[in-house]
Amino acid sequence: MMYDYNDNFGGGLFMILILILLVVGAFVAYRYYSNTPRTGEKSSPLDILKERYAKGEIDKKEFEDKRKDLEG
């Protein structure tokens, strides 16, 4: 008996689907990894304190107190 079946996974349609999935996966991976900070780019506590002082979130007295605590 001969069975007529097609084993090319839908032809070009399957290949287009795989290509779309690869492109979407690459895009998602790029967006995820581009938004996470790199390990070498982490700010030290003193840098964060200086940034907060520069933004005006803390006053000079609080800055000096916290700086002394950090420098120990």
C-alpha positions as CSV (number, residue, x, y, z in Angstrom):
1,M,0.0,0.0,0.0
2,M,1.1,3.5,-0.7
3,Y,0.4,6.3,1.7
4,D,0.4,9.8,0.4
5,Y,1.9,12.1,3.0
6,N,3.9,15.2,2.9
7,D,6.9,15.4,5.1
8,N,8.2,18.9,4.3
9,F,6.4,20.5,7.3
10,G,4.2,22.8,5.3
11,G,6.8,23.9,2.8
12,G,7.6,27.6,2.8
13,L,5.0,28.5,5.4
14,F,6.8,26.5,8.1
15,M,10.1,28.2,7.2
16,I,8.5,31.7,7.4
17,L,7.0,30.8,10.8
18,I,10.4,29.7,12.1
19,L,12.1,32.8,10.7
20,I,9.4,35.1,12.4
21,L,9.9,33.2,15.7
22,L,13.7,33.7,15.5
23,V,13.4,37.4,14.7
24,V,10.9,38.0,17.6
25,G,13.1,35.9,19.9
26,A,16.2,38.0,19.0
27,F,14.3,41.2,19.5
28,V,13.0,40.2,22.9
29,A,16.5,39.1,24.0
30,Y,18.0,42.4,22.8
31,R,15.4,44.4,24.6
32,Y,15.9,42.4,27.8
33,Y,19.7,42.5,27.9
34,S,20.0,46.2,26.7
35,N,17.8,47.4,29.7
36,T,19.7,45.6,32.4
37,P,22.7,47.3,33.9
38,R,26.1,45.8,33.3
39,T,28.1,44.5,36.3
40,G,30.9,47.0,35.6
41,E,28.4,49.9,35.5
42,K,27.1,49.6,39.1
43,S,27.5,52.8,41.1
44,S,29.2,52.7,44.5
45,P,27.2,53.9,47.5
46,L,29.3,57.1,47.6
47,D,28.5,57.8,44.0
48,I,24.8,57.3,44.7
49,L,25.1,59.6,47.7
50,K,26.8,62.3,45.5
51,E,24.1,61.9,42.9
52,R,21.3,62.4,45.4
53,Y,23.0,65.5,46.8
54,A,23.5,66.9,43.3
55,K,19.8,66.3,42.6
56,G,18.8,68.1,45.8
57,E,17.2,65.1,47.4
58,I,19.3,65.6,50.5
59,D,20.8,68.7,52.1
60,K,24.5,69.3,52.9
61,K,24.3,68.2,56.5
62,E,22.7,64.9,55.6
63,F,25.2,64.4,52.8
64,E,28.2,65.0,55.2
65,D,26.7,62.7,57.8
66,K,26.1,59.8,55.4
67,R,29.5,60.4,53.7
68,K,31.2,60.0,57.1
69,D,29.3,56.8,57.7
70,L,30.3,55.4,54.4
71,E,33.9,56.3,54.7
72,G,33.9,54.9,58.2
